[in-house]
Amino acid sequence: MTPKTVVVTGGTGLVGSCLCARLLSLGHKVISLDNYFTGSPQAHIAGVDYREGHTKNIEKHITESPNLLYHLGEYHRNAPRSQRQSNGRKIRRHQVTSVRVAC
């Protein structure tokens, strides 16, 4: 397998950190973009390039041209349910648009 440059948003969360470890073990260059709402720097894995930031500014944080992107970053859900649903949809739509444009 040819090594690829892979971006993982939410790379310090439970699923993201496991994915980063696996991709690294397969020989890929792994870049994690995380805002640390739910993840933690304690989840860092040696060899992964961690960058702190939000996906709405992904082009500012990821200047490379990745071969693959796993978008696991998520809107933090501490708001009341009705606000969370409305804001969550708006934020996720914006995040996905920003990630698509960056790719």
Secondary structure as the mmCIF struct_conf table of DSSP 4:
data_model
#
loop_
_struct_conf.conf_type_id
_struct_conf.id
_struct_conf.beg_label_comp_id
_struct_conf.beg_label_asym_id
_struct_conf.beg_label_seq_id
_struct_conf.end_label_comp_id
_struct_conf.end_label_asym_id
_struct_conf.end_label_seq_id
STRN STRN1 THR A 5 THR A 9
TURN_TY1_P TURN_TY1_P1 GLY A 10 THR A 12
BEND BEND1 GLY A 13 GLY A 13
HELX_RH_AL_P HELX_RH_AL_P1 LEU A 14 SER A 25
TURN_TY1_P TURN_TY1_P2 LEU A 26 GLY A 27
STRN STRN2 LYS A 29 ASP A 34
BEND BEND2 PHE A 37 THR A 38
HELX_RH_3T_P HELX_RH_3T_P1 PRO A 41 ALA A 43
TURN_TY1_P TURN_TY1_P3 ALA A 46 GLY A 47
STRN STRN3 ASP A 49 GLU A 52
HELX_RH_3T_P HELX_RH_3T_P2 THR A 55 ASN A 57
HELX_RH_AL_P HELX_RH_AL_P2 ILE A 58 HIS A 61
BEND BEND3 GLU A 64 GLU A 64
BEND BEND4 ASN A 67 ASN A 67
STRN STRN4 LEU A 68 HIS A 71
BEND BEND5 ALA A 79 ALA A 79
HELX_RH_AL_P HELX_RH_AL_P3 ARG A 81 ALA A 102
#
